[in-house]
Amino acid sequence: MNLTTGYNQIGRIKINNNTAHSGSHINKNSKLYKTSVEFEAIFIKQMLNAMKKTVHKTGLMEGGFAENIFEDMLYDKYAQKMAETGDFGLATTLYKQLSASKTLAASVYRQNGNNL
């Protein structure tokens, strides 16, 4: 199968409504979901770092290099916990989108007479 054939068949594929992309089932133990949560944590960490840069320090309580390392590790944990709670929703959205793409690709592959 070439790429053009697979692309042209995408519009003809019917996907079952019980698949993960419909929102009815999210396998939180799957590798895809765990990776989505890790990606969300990285995104949140970048957001927290950008927010931290807007806070101006007076120098009165300057901790130096050790404080910078501690704050970085603290923000890593904040981001990890925020991602694990699922309140942002980025991991869930990524999971749904990627699992739908995975289901669609597998359907195209099977329709061309291939087995996974």
Order of alpha helices (4+ residues) and beta strands (2+ residues): alpha-alpha-alpha-alpha
